[in-house]
Amino acid sequence: MQERQEHVLVVCTIVDARSGATEETDDMKQLMHLRIAIFGLQKAGWSVAPALYQEMGRIHDRIMAPVREARCNAARVGDMTRSRQIAGNQWLYDKQREGETPPLGG
């Protein structure tokens, strides 16, 4: 049991260390930690409280709300470029034009 707790602690530490380099929100960090906790409890044979699943669902809905809105707008407008701008992914295309990342598909 002690070994599993140490493993979960190491995984959470790795997640925290990696999330500093990316542009993740607090909601994304909470979602990752909840998923790790739920997975760890299930693997240990413990039951998971329904409140953890509900909280994970609420956080997931908050994260996915802008994506759903962008998809809705894209379907309405029929333009995926506009959808990407709404979703905040325009930076990828700016970086490609500057030559910092390879173009998509190649």
C-alpha positions in Angstrom: 0.0 0.0 0.0 2.8 2.4 0.9 4.4 1.7 -2.5 1.2 2.7 -4.3 0.9 5.9 -2.4 4.5 6.8 -3.2 3.8 6.0 -6.9 0.7 8.3 -6.9 2.7 11.0 -5.2 5.5 10.7 -7.9 2.9 10.8 -10.7 1.3 13.9 -9.2 4.7 15.6 -8.8 5.5 14.8 -12.5 2.2 16.2 -13.6 2.8 19.4 -11.6 6.4 19.7 -13.0 5.2 19.3 -16.5 2.2 21.6 -16.2 4.6 24.5 -15.5 6.0 24.3 -19.0 2.6 24.2 -20.7 -0.3 26.7 -20.7 -2.7 24.7 -18.6 -5.4 26.2 -16.5 -6.1 25.3 -12.9 -9.2 23.4 -14.1 -7.0 21.2 -16.3 -4.7 20.5 -13.4 -7.6 19.7 -11.1 -9.1 17.4 -13.8 -5.7 15.5 -14.2 -5.3 15.1 -10.4 -8.9 13.9 -10.0 -8.4 11.3 -12.8 -5.1 10.2 -11.3 -6.8 9.8 -7.9 -9.8 7.9 -9.2 -7.6 5.6 -11.3 -5.4 5.0 -8.2 -8.3 4.2 -6.0 -9.8 1.8 -8.6 -6.5 0.0 -9.1 -6.1 -0.4 -5.3 -9.6 -2.0 -5.2 -11.2 0.9 -3.3 -14.6 2.3 -4.2 -14.7 5.8 -5.6 -17.1 8.3 -4.1 -19.7 9.5 -6.5 -18.8 13.1 -5.6 -15.4 12.7 -7.2 -17.1 11.7 -10.5 -19.5 14.6 -10.3 -16.7 17.1 -9.6 -14.7 15.7 -12.5 -17.8 16.1 -14.7 -18.3 19.7 -13.7 -14.6 20.5 -14.3 -14.7 18.7 -17.7 -17.8 20.7 -18.7 -16.1 24.0 -17.8 -13.1 23.1 -19.9 -15.1 21.9 -22.9 -17.6 24.8 -22.9 -15.5 27.0 -25.2 -14.9 24.0 -27.5 -18.6 23.3 -27.8 -19.3 27.0 -28.5 -16.6 27.0 -31.2 -18.0 23.9 -32.8 -21.5 25.4 -32.7 -20.3 28.6 -34.3 -18.3 26.6 -36.9 -21.4 24.6 -37.8 -23.4 27.8 -38.0 -20.9 29.7 -40.1 -19.5 26.7 -41.9 -15.9 27.9 -41.5 -13.4 25.9 -39.5 -10.8 28.7 -39.6 -13.2 30.9 -37.6 -13.8 28.0 -35.2 -10.0 27.8 -34.5 -9.8 31.5 -33.9 -12.7 31.3 -31.4 -11.1 28.4 -29.6 -8.0 30.4 -29.1 -5.7 28.2 -31.3 -4.7 30.9 -33.7 -1.2 31.0 -32.1 -0.4 27.7 -33.9 -0.9 29.3 -37.3 1.0 32.4 -36.4 4.0 30.3 -35.2 3.9 28.3 -38.5 4.0 31.5 -40.5 7.0 32.7 -38.5 8.7 29.3 -39.2 8.9 28.2 -35.6 7.0 24.9 -36.2 6.6 22.7 -39.2 3.4 23.0 -41.2 0.6 20.6 -40.6 0.9 17.3 -42.4 4.5 17.6 -43.1 
